[in-house]
Amino acid sequence: MPNNPLRLLLCSFGVLLSGCTAVGKIENAPLKPDQTIQIENNTLFSAARNLDDKGLTLMLTFSGGGTRASALAYGVMEELRDTSIIVNGENKRMLDEVDFISSVSGGSFTAAYYGLHREKLFTDFKKDMLTRSLSSQILHTVFNPFMWFSSSGRTDYAAEVFAEAGFGDATFADMFEKGDPVIAINATDLSKGIRFTFLQDYFNLLCSDLSSFPVSRAVTASAAVPVLFDPVVIENYSGCDPSGMNQYLQSRAAEGSMTLFDSANAALSYSDKSSRPFIHLVDGGIADNLGLRTLIDTVEFAGGMKNYLEMAHQGKPFNSAKHFIIIVVNASVKADTDIDTKTSPPSITQTINAVTDAQLHLYNNETLDLAQSLLDDWSIQMSTPERPVKGHLILVDLKSIKQPALAKQVNHIPTTLGLEEKEVNLLIELGRNLLRNNEEFISLKKDLTISPSSMQGN
């Protein structure tokens, strides 16, 4: 036993709040002296250079929501795998046409696992992460008395658990080697309250190299709920000059909307190395629980889809795909509450849940409305009389479940890491069915001329 019983008692009560002796662990490396800032590599613009200008551009976004979100996103991936389409005269799986995946929190487990392991997602992910009680493993480690006086924090333990569960010691270099789709894991910069995306764009501003950063730690940052977990800390290095990016951000701050103005100025704050030597990253759902703003802001920063594609292709004219498709997977639920059935005040937990749900609901709706409006604009920008371009916003949303009994059952599935197999199976099937029966998805498949052959398991 430790010599100080009071310290042990304080740690046992405070471990979920303070982490005791934990300090921020730094795992991002600086750019090497002979490296130059390559703004065009492994960035949001490099993603556009590989787009198919004859077929379709398919982007996915996975929301937060613990394993509930991971399993729902997995179900959507299965349905895309088993959906056969004709692209440029060839029979293909729709999954193989995915160009970009943006994720937050629970959705980042599915996105990152696919980014690293591809087809193993359909054989190993369920047992590795969905039905494994990751939360219990983390808590078991945190409450181990031998760990209470370690310099490591709860987030370090979580990253170790996630690494053991399937990410191993893989870095973003391993993910880059897989090629398309580009995987954008999103967290929130706690100090500024803005989205931070694990792409080289952001690491350029930090004079840091993303390629050597552990994928498990990025996923941990994306899912690090404040208070319950420590932030993931990354260092803001000096010694480089991303002047091109800074000038670009300044120009967009001056010309863009108020939202872009705020985002650009927050990103520019990374250039102040003395005031911001360290960046603290937490749950990506705080800045954008749908993972959709990464796509919206990137194109709007460029001044629209036409400018974005031309910038990505270094000023050369570029005909976009005939179909812009964004599939949004939203695992948020409206938890049942009995607040309105009593005169007594609600508990602190009920109050926090109600306020949080209301904020997420309003912000999510605003984001979806904006995405639909911009998608329509992008389609108009890229269309010609001879070559019309269609935009498709497809929402896979647990709140759209029509059956009251099923909706109630889903609403009671907790936001935790690891679920019972029957709950996981239900969510996977819901992901498949909600996508398959979505009217916009059905219309899209007709446009793409569905092949009668099944490609399941290929």
matplotlib code that plots the C-alpha trace (Angstrom):
import matplotlib.pyplot as plt

x = [0.0, 1.2, 2.5, -0.1, -3.7, -5.2, -3.5, -4.8, -8.3, -8.1, -6.8, -9.6, -12.2, -10.5, -9.1, -12.1, -11.7, -8.0, -5.8, -3.6, 0.1, -0.6, 1.2, 0.6, 2.5, 3.9, 4.0, 4.1, 7.5, 8.8, 9.5, 13.1, 15.6, 15.7, 11.9, 9.9, 6.3, 4.4, 1.0, -0.3, 0.6, -1.7, -4.1, -7.7, -6.5, -4.5, -7.8, -9.3, -6.5, -7.5, -11.2, -12.8, -14.0, -16.2, -18.1, -18.9, -17.3, -18.4, -17.7, -18.8, -19.1, -19.4, -20.8, -19.9, -21.8, -19.5, -19.8, -23.3, -21.8, -19.1, -21.6, -24.0, -21.1, -20.0, -23.5, -23.3, -19.9, -21.3, -24.2, -21.8, -19.7, -22.7, -24.1, -23.1, -23.0, -21.8, -19.1, -17.6, -18.9, -17.4, -19.2, -17.9, -18.7, -19.9, -17.5, -14.6, -15.7, -15.4, -13.0, -13.1, -14.2, -14.5, -15.2, -15.5, -15.4, -17.1, -17.2, -13.5, -13.0, -14.7, -13.0, -9.5, -9.8, -10.9, -8.2, -5.6, -7.0, -9.5, -11.2, -10.3, -13.0, -15.6, -13.9, -12.2, -13.6, -16.7, -14.7, -11.8, -13.7, -17.5, -18.3, -15.2, -15.8, -13.1, -14.6, -14.2, -10.6, -9.8, -11.4, -9.7, -6.3, -7.2, -8.2, -5.2, -3.4, 0.0, -1.1, -2.3, 1.1, 2.3, 3.0, 0.7, -2.9, -6.3, -5.9, -2.6, -4.2, -7.0, -4.6, -2.9, -6.2, -7.2, -3.7, -4.0, -7.6, -6.7, -4.6, -1.3, 1.6, 0.4, 1.1, -0.5, 2.3, 0.8, -2.5, -1.2, 0.4, -3.1, -4.1, -7.7, -9.9, -8.5, -9.3, -9.9, -10.1, -11.4, -10.9, -11.5, -8.9, -10.0, -8.6, -10.2, -13.2, -12.5, -12.2, -8.7, -8.3, -5.5, -4.3, -1.0, -2.7, -3.0, 0.3, 2.0, 0.8, 2.5, 5.7, 5.1, 5.1, 1.8, 3.2, 4.9, 1.9, 0.2, -3.3, -4.5, -3.6, -5.6, -8.6, -8.2, -8.2, -11.3, -13.1, -11.6, -14.7, -13.7, -13.4, -13.7, -10.5, -7.4, -6.8, -4.3, -1.5, 0.6, 3.5, 3.4, 7.0, 8.9, 11.5, 9.3, 7.5, 4.1, 3.7, 1.7, -0.9, -1.0, -1.5, -4.3, -6.0, -5.7, -7.3, -10.2, -10.7, -11.1, -13.4, -15.4, -18.4, -18.3, -17.9, -14.9, -13.5, -13.6, -12.1, -9.3, -8.3, -8.3, -6.0, -3.8, -3.3, -1.0, 1.6, 2.0, 4.4, 5.2, 1.5, 0.5, 3.5, 1.1, -2.3, -4.9, -7.3, -10.5, -13.7, -14.3, -18.1, -17.8, -16.9, -18.9, -20.7, -21.4, -17.9, -19.4, -17.8, -14.5, -15.9, -18.0, -15.3, -12.6, -14.6, -15.9, -12.4, -11.4, -14.3, -16.5, -16.2, -14.9, -12.1, -11.4, -10.9, -8.8, -6.6, -6.2, -5.1, -2.7, -4.9, -5.7, -9.4, -11.1, -14.5, -16.0, -17.7, -21.3, -22.4, -21.4, -22.5, -22.2, -23.5, -23.9, -24.2, -25.7, -25.9, -27.2, -30.5, -33.1, -32.9, -36.2, -36.7, -39.3, -38.5, -41.9, -43.8, -42.7, -42.7, -39.4, -36.3, -34.4, -31.1, -27.8, -27.3, -30.8, -30.2, -26.8, -28.1, -31.1, -29.1, -26.4, -29.0, -30.7, -27.5, -26.4, -29.8, -29.9, -26.3, -26.6, -29.8, -28.0, -25.0, -27.2, -29.2, -26.0, -24.6, -27.6, -27.6, -23.9, -24.2, -26.8, -24.5, -21.6, -23.6, -24.7, -21.1, -19.8, -22.8, -22.9, -25.9, -24.2, -23.0, -25.3, -23.9, -26.1, -25.7, -26.9, -27.0, -28.0, -28.7, -28.6, -30.1, -31.2, -33.8, -35.5, -36.7, -40.4, -41.4, -41.9, -40.8, -37.6, -36.9, -37.3, -35.0, -32.3, -32.7, -31.7, -28.5, -25.8, -23.0, -20.2, -17.2, -18.3, -21.8, -23.6, -23.5, -27.2, -27.1, -24.2, -26.0, -29.1, -27.2, -25.3, -28.6, -30.1, -27.2, -27.7, -31.5, -31.6, -29.2, -30.8, -34.3, -33.2, -35.1, -32.2, -30.0, -32.6, -32.7, -28.9, -28.7, -31.1, -29.0, -25.9, -27.5, -27.4, -26.0, -28.2, -25.3, -24.5, -21.0, -21.4, -18.2, -16.0]
y = [0.0, 3.6, 5.4, 8.2, 6.8, 10.2, 10.5, 7.1, 8.1, 11.4, 9.6, 7.0, 9.7, 12.0, 9.7, 10.4, 14.1, 15.0, 12.1, 12.8, 12.9, 12.6, 14.8, 15.4, 12.8, 14.2, 11.8, 14.1, 14.6, 17.9, 18.2, 17.2, 19.9, 18.8, 18.5, 21.3, 22.1, 20.1, 21.6, 19.6, 16.1, 14.1, 17.0, 17.9, 19.1, 16.0, 14.0, 15.9, 15.1, 11.4, 12.0, 10.3, 13.0, 10.6, 8.6, 9.6, 11.3, 9.5, 10.9, 9.4, 11.1, 9.1, 10.8, 10.3, 8.1, 5.4, 1.9, 2.7, 5.0, 2.5, -0.3, 1.9, 3.1, -0.5, -1.5, 1.2, 0.0, -3.5, -2.3, -0.3, -3.4, -5.4, -2.7, -3.4, -0.5, 0.3, 2.9, 3.8, 0.6, -1.6, -3.6, -2.3, -2.4, 1.0, 0.7, 0.8, 4.1, 5.9, 8.8, 10.3, 9.4, 12.0, 10.9, 11.9, 10.1, 6.6, 6.8, 7.2, 3.6, 2.3, 4.9, 4.3, 0.5, 0.5, 2.9, 0.6, -2.9, -2.5, -5.9, -7.1, -4.7, -7.3, -10.2, -8.8, -5.5, -6.8, -9.0, -6.6, -3.5, -3.7, -6.5, -6.0, -4.0, -1.3, 0.9, -1.8, -2.4, 1.3, 1.5, -1.6, -0.1, 3.3, 1.9, -0.4, 0.9, 0.5, 3.0, 5.8, 7.3, 6.9, 9.9, 8.4, 9.6, 8.0, 8.9, 7.2, 4.0, 4.4, 4.7, 1.5, -0.3, 0.8, -0.2, -3.7, -4.0, -3.5, -0.4, -1.8, 0.6, 1.7, 5.3, 7.5, 6.5, 3.0, 4.4, 6.6, 3.5, 2.1, 4.8, 6.0, 6.7, 9.5, 9.1, 12.3, 11.8, 14.8, 16.1, 19.5, 22.0, 22.6, 26.1, 27.5, 25.2, 24.5, 21.3, 19.8, 17.2, 14.7, 15.6, 17.2, 20.5, 21.0, 19.4, 21.8, 24.7, 22.9, 22.3, 18.6, 15.4, 13.5, 10.4, 9.2, 9.9, 6.8, 6.1, 4.8, 8.2, 10.1, 7.9, 8.5, 12.3, 12.0, 10.2, 11.9, 13.1, 16.1, 15.5, 11.7, 11.7, 13.9, 15.8, 14.4, 16.9, 17.7, 20.1, 23.2, 23.3, 26.2, 26.1, 26.1, 28.6, 27.6, 31.1, 29.8, 28.3, 31.4, 33.7, 31.5, 31.5, 35.2, 35.8, 33.5, 35.1, 38.4, 37.1, 34.3, 34.0, 34.6, 30.9, 30.8, 33.9, 32.3, 29.0, 30.8, 33.0, 30.1, 28.1, 31.1, 31.1, 28.1, 30.4, 32.0, 29.5, 31.3, 31.6, 28.2, 25.8, 22.9, 22.0, 20.1, 17.9, 16.4, 14.7, 15.8, 15.8, 19.1, 21.0, 18.9, 15.8, 14.7, 15.0, 17.0, 20.4, 19.1, 18.7, 21.9, 24.2, 22.9, 23.5, 26.9, 28.0, 27.5, 29.6, 26.8, 23.5, 24.8, 26.7, 23.8, 21.3, 23.7, 24.5, 20.7, 20.3, 23.3, 25.6, 23.2, 23.0, 19.9, 18.3, 17.0, 13.6, 13.4, 12.6, 14.3, 12.0, 12.6, 9.8, 11.1, 8.5, 10.0, 7.7, 10.3, 9.4, 11.1, 9.4, 8.9, 11.1, 11.5, 15.2, 16.4, 13.9, 15.2, 18.5, 17.8, 19.3, 16.9, 15.4, 16.9, 14.1, 14.5, 18.3, 17.8, 15.2, 17.3, 20.4, 18.5, 16.8, 20.0, 21.7, 18.8, 18.5, 22.2, 22.3, 19.0, 20.3, 23.6, 21.7, 19.4, 22.3, 24.1, 20.9, 20.5, 24.1, 24.0, 20.6, 22.1, 25.1, 22.8, 20.9, 24.0, 25.3, 22.2, 21.5, 22.3, 21.8, 18.8, 17.4, 17.9, 17.1, 15.8, 16.2, 13.6, 14.1, 10.8, 10.7, 7.5, 8.6, 6.6, 9.3, 8.4, 5.0, 4.9, 2.0, 3.3, 0.0, -0.2, 3.5, 3.1, 0.0, 1.9, 5.0, 2.9, 1.6, 3.4, 5.7, 3.5, 1.7, -1.9, -3.4, -6.7, -8.7, -8.5, -4.7, -4.6, -6.9, -4.7, -1.5, -3.1, -4.3, -0.8, 0.8, -1.5, -1.1, 2.7, 3.1, 0.6, 2.0, 5.7, 7.3, 9.4, 6.3, 4.3, 7.2, 7.3, 3.6, 3.9, 6.7, 4.5, 1.5, -1.3, -4.6, -7.6, -9.6, -9.7, -8.8, -9.8, -11.0, -10.0]
z = [0.0, -0.6, 2.4, 2.2, 2.6, 2.1, -1.3, -2.3, -1.3, -3.2, -6.2, -6.1, -6.0, -8.3, -11.0, -13.2, -12.8, -12.4, -13.4, -10.3, -11.5, -15.2, -17.6, -21.3, -23.4, -26.6, -29.6, -32.6, -34.2, -35.7, -39.4, -40.1, -41.0, -44.6, -44.9, -46.5, -46.0, -48.6, -48.4, -51.3, -49.9, -47.7, -47.4, -48.2, -51.5, -52.4, -51.8, -54.8, -57.2, -57.3, -57.9, -60.9, -63.3, -65.3, -62.6, -59.1, -56.1, -52.9, -49.4, -46.1, -42.7, -39.4, -36.3, -32.7, -30.3, -28.9, -30.2, -31.2, -33.9, -34.8, -35.4, -37.4, -39.6, -40.0, -41.2, -43.8, -45.0, -45.3, -47.4, -49.7, -50.1, -51.2, -53.5, -57.1, -59.6, -63.1, -63.3, -66.7, -68.0, -65.3, -62.6, -59.2, -55.5, -54.4, -51.4, -53.8, -55.1, -51.7, -52.0, -48.6, -45.0, -42.3, -38.8, -35.2, -31.8, -32.1, -35.8, -35.9, -34.8, -37.9, -40.3, -38.9, -38.8, -42.5, -43.3, -41.9, -42.5, -45.4, -46.0, -42.5, -41.3, -42.3, -40.6, -37.5, -36.5, -34.8, -32.4, -32.1, -31.1, -31.3, -28.9, -26.8, -23.6, -24.2, -21.5, -18.9, -20.0, -19.7, -16.3, -15.1, -16.0, -14.5, -11.2, -10.9, -7.8, -9.4, -12.0, -9.8, -9.3, -12.9, -15.0, -17.6, -17.7, -18.5, -22.2, -22.4, -21.0, -23.5, -26.4, -25.3, -25.0, -28.5, -29.9, -28.4, -29.7, -33.4, -34.2, -33.0, -33.4, -36.9, -37.9, -40.5, -42.9, -42.8, -43.6, -46.4, -48.1, -48.5, -50.9, -51.3, -49.6, -47.6, -43.9, -41.9, -38.2, -36.4, -32.8, -31.2, -30.2, -26.6, -26.3, -29.4, -29.7, -33.4, -35.3, -35.6, -38.4, -38.5, -42.0, -43.0, -43.5, -39.8, -39.0, -41.4, -39.2, -36.2, -38.2, -37.5, -39.4, -39.4, -41.0, -37.8, -35.5, -34.1, -35.5, -32.1, -30.5, -33.1, -32.5, -28.8, -29.3, -31.5, -28.7, -25.6, -23.8, -21.6, -17.9, -18.3, -20.4, -20.5, -23.7, -26.2, -26.2, -29.3, -29.6, -31.7, -33.1, -34.4, -37.3, -40.4, -42.5, -43.7, -45.1, -48.1, -45.8, -43.6, -46.5, -47.8, -44.4, -44.1, -47.5, -46.7, -43.3, -45.2, -47.9, -46.3, -44.1, -40.3, -39.7, -42.1, -40.5, -37.1, -38.3, -40.3, -37.4, -35.0, -37.4, -37.8, -34.0, -34.4, -35.9, -32.4, -31.1, -27.8, -26.7, -28.0, -27.6, -26.9, -28.4, -26.3, -28.3, -27.1, -28.5, -32.1, -31.5, -29.6, -32.8, -35.3, -34.2, -37.8, -39.2, -42.1, -41.5, -42.8, -46.2, -46.2, -44.8, -47.1, -50.3, -49.1, -48.0, -51.6, -52.8, -54.1, -55.7, -59.1, -57.4, -55.0, -57.9, -59.9, -56.9, -56.3, -59.9, -59.8, -61.8, -64.6, -65.7, -64.3, -65.0, -61.8, -61.5, -62.7, -59.2, -55.9, -53.1, -49.4, -47.0, -43.5, -40.8, -37.6, -34.5, -32.1, -30.3, -28.3, -24.9, -23.1, -20.1, -17.5, -16.8, -17.8, -15.7, -12.3, -10.5, -8.9, -10.6, -12.9, -11.8, -12.9, -15.4, -16.9, -17.2, -18.9, -21.3, -22.2, -22.8, -24.8, -26.9, -27.7, -28.7, -30.9, -32.5, -33.5, -34.7, -36.6, -38.4, -39.3, -40.7, -42.7, -44.2, -45.0, -46.7, -48.8, -49.9, -50.8, -52.5, -54.8, -55.4, -56.2, -58.7, -60.5, -60.6, -62.2, -64.6, -68.3, -70.6, -72.2, -68.9, -65.9, -62.4, -59.6, -55.9, -53.4, -49.6, -48.0, -44.3, -42.3, -39.1, -36.0, -35.3, -38.5, -37.3, -37.6, -35.4, -31.9, -30.1, -32.2, -31.7, -27.9, -27.9, -29.9, -27.6, -24.6, -26.2, -24.1, -25.5, -24.4, -25.9, -26.3, -26.5, -26.2, -29.4, -29.9, -29.7, -32.1, -34.6, -34.3, -35.1, -38.0, -39.5, -39.0, -40.8, -43.7, -43.8, -43.3, -46.2, -48.5, -48.0, -48.2, -51.1, -52.2, -52.2, -54.2, -56.7, -56.9, -57.6, -60.5, -61.9, -61.6, -63.3, -60.8, -62.0, -61.1, -59.8, -56.1, -55.0, -51.3, -49.7, -52.6]

ax = plt.figure().add_subplot(projection="3d")
ax.plot(x, y, z, "-o")
ax.set_aspect("equal")
plt.show()
